[in-house]
């Protein structure tokens, strides 16, 4: 069996075990796609990543991202966790920022205020959601269609369709029919009430990623990136805000969003919780 450096990174929380874990295999060029998929299925985490040599001089490294049942062109918390593991393993960026190569293309990552943050990639699909599909989403979420204040496609790879509800409490009360939405990835966001919930964060987020093999993802960078592009672009959110995610799963995810010089940066705290050797 070959040996590989391995890390498991907690992403989007300053409290250990309260973010979203990602398994990272370093120097995985010798593994086949079948081996990667089998290992990702075995870890049973929402995502497992494999760090490889880049195929372009613009990138510092390449990453492949797998859920337990499929490969993704891009995902947010695996991007930050993979970058953290690459740096911890001695990676040195060529320029002022780290550049990750993935199925979606090149993604800049920066260290900022004690966090890592990635530049939100362009949306592959945006715009309004078909009325019939939106009614199906409402039925699957077990809410009246009138509870949805706004909706849009926010797909940057996993296929996100996002809806905004009226409050944090409405978001936390959701008990979806996962089977009825099994072919979809649905993001839900609602504003915090400063008087009842506190002033920080400003939004509550939940990610139902059934089409990727995960009923509910604890803390989701790709979804938050798509949400930020939609909400900031449509005036539903300010250019700087933070979001809470994972509350219903016992997590304390915190995602920081910043619009700077025309780019939306999505970031959070990353911490290595497990480091060792993988034998495959």
Secondary structure by P-SEA (a helix, b strand, c coil): cbbbbbbbbbcccccccccbbbbbbcccccccaaaaaaaaaaacccbbbbbcccccccccbbbbbbccccccccccaaaaaaaaaaaaacccccccbbbbbccccbbbbbbcccccccccccccccccccaaaaaaaaaaacccccccccccccccccbbbbbbcccaaaaaaccccccccccbbbbbbbbbccccccccccbbbbbbccccccccccccaaaaaaaaaaaaaaccccccbbbbcccccccbbbbbbbbcccbbbbcbbbbbcbbbbbcc
